[in-house]
Amino acid sequence: MRKIFSPAKHIITPHEQGADFVELFFDLVFVYAITRITSLTADHIDPYHVIQSMLIFWLIWWGWTQFTWTLNAANTKVAEVRMVVLVATGVAFIMASSVANAFGNGVIWFALPYVIIRVIGIGLMVRVSANSDAGRSRIIALSIPSLAAWIFLLIGASANPSQRIWWWIIAIAFDMLSAYLGGRVDGWDLRPKHFAERHSLIVIIALGESLIVAANAVSSHERSQTLLVVGGLALLVTCLLWWSYFSWINEHMEEHLSRKSGVKLAQLGRTAYSLMHFPLVFGIIGIAVGFEKILTNSNVLLSLPVALTLGGGYVLFVGFTAASVWKTSNLILVPRLIILFISSIALALSVGQPSYWALSIIAVSLILVTFIEWKKCQHA
């Protein structure tokens, strides 16, 4: 009888692997979390609540990132690995469904599952690295700052909501320290293709979430000419954002990541993907919030908070896409950055104008980027 799973002794995959179905299933819960953050931010567009949303998303992002690193070398065909990921998926669902409580009285339903997810991730990493001296050194470098981060996170969860931000900022600082120390330790057996693919998937899933937000806003209102125009522009902008990342950049970054090895490979993966893709994906959340506010009030002139949310998300996505390219290959996308600068000024001037102006500015700027970078697309 054919064996369905690989033997347990092969828990480390012997070759480069693509993203497994269990990883995609795990990602779906994080998409739900992103949707919850989008709704939470759309309800309160002000600096205080945007900072809260950013902190919540960092925690969710870092939990996802930890599993991306852990599963990069793990053999996801092994039953043990799949079961651990499924358990983590269930815990992550509780966390995701409690996003709205993160700065409320029910915070423990968010904080405790988050810590459990992180512990599961570290535990699986220990299991995968059990037979490697370098792996054990790596685990120690990651675990000590992570433990401090979890302690401060739980202290913040028990503190007054007005003070929670500061405790969680300290927790995030320890996460950053963990990333710094982990990147200095040798022994990372990073698989570039899988690593780049996992980040590409989370980008495309987040873009899909922005389409869902736009579709829900359109479906809940009576059809009008203005609504259809704005909805069409939101769809166009989302497709152009997809093109601006997936037409050549994801493959370009993967190719240059594959040229590194050892510590340099781990450091590049940490910076260009784990760190720089955080603001990139958070930018998609900002764009989705802008879509929701504009489509919900398509006949209302563009307000400053909505313009800042939509424009800020656009700047984060396009800007950190360019930054990630520069980090991996030293290629500076000068035309893209110039267009981003000019379009940002135009977006600032669109405040007080019909909302489709802002969406049109973003669409035109992305079309220009596509036209200028067309040769790169052809050679991707």
Number of C-alpha atoms within 10 A of each C-alpha: 3 4 6 9 13 15 13 13 8 13 20 19 18 10 9 14 18 15 18 16 12 16 18 15 13 21 19 15 20 25 18 18 25 27 22 18 25 25 18 18 24 22 12 13 17 14 10 10 16 18 13 19 24 17 17 22 23 18 20 20 20 19 20 21 20 19 21 20 23 20 26 24 24 23 25 25 19 19 16 17 20 20 13 14 23 16 13 21 21 15 20 26 18 17 28 26 15 20 27 20 16 22 22 15 12 14 20 18 18 24 24 18 20 25 22 17 24 23 18 19 24 19 16 20 22 18 16 23 23 13 10 12 11 14 21 17 16 22 20 16 20 22 19 13 22 25 18 17 25 23 16 21 26 20 16 24 26 15 13 13 15 10 13 21 21 14 19 24 16 16 25 23 16 21 23 17 18 22 21 16 15 23 24 15 20 15 18 22 16 22 22 24 18 21 24 22 17 22 18 19 14 19 22 17 19 23 21 18 20 27 21 15 20 26 17 14 19 20 10 10 13 7 10 12 9 15 21 14 14 26 23 15 20 28 19 18 24 21 16 21 23 15 17 22 18 17 20 18 19 19 18 18 20 20 17 17 24 15 11 17 16 14 18 16 21 24 21 20 25 19 17 22 23 22 19 21 24 21 21 24 26 26 25 30 31 28 30 31 28 32 30 27 26 29 29 17 15 24 15 14 16 21 16 13 16 23 24 21 25 27 26 19 24 26 25 22 28 20 20 20 25 21 20 24 20 15 20 23 13 11 12 14 16 10 13 21 17 12 16 20 14 12 22 21 11 16 21 14 13 21 19 14 13 18 26 24 20 25 27 17 19 28 22 15 20 24 18 15 21 19 11 13 17 14 11 13 18 9 9 14
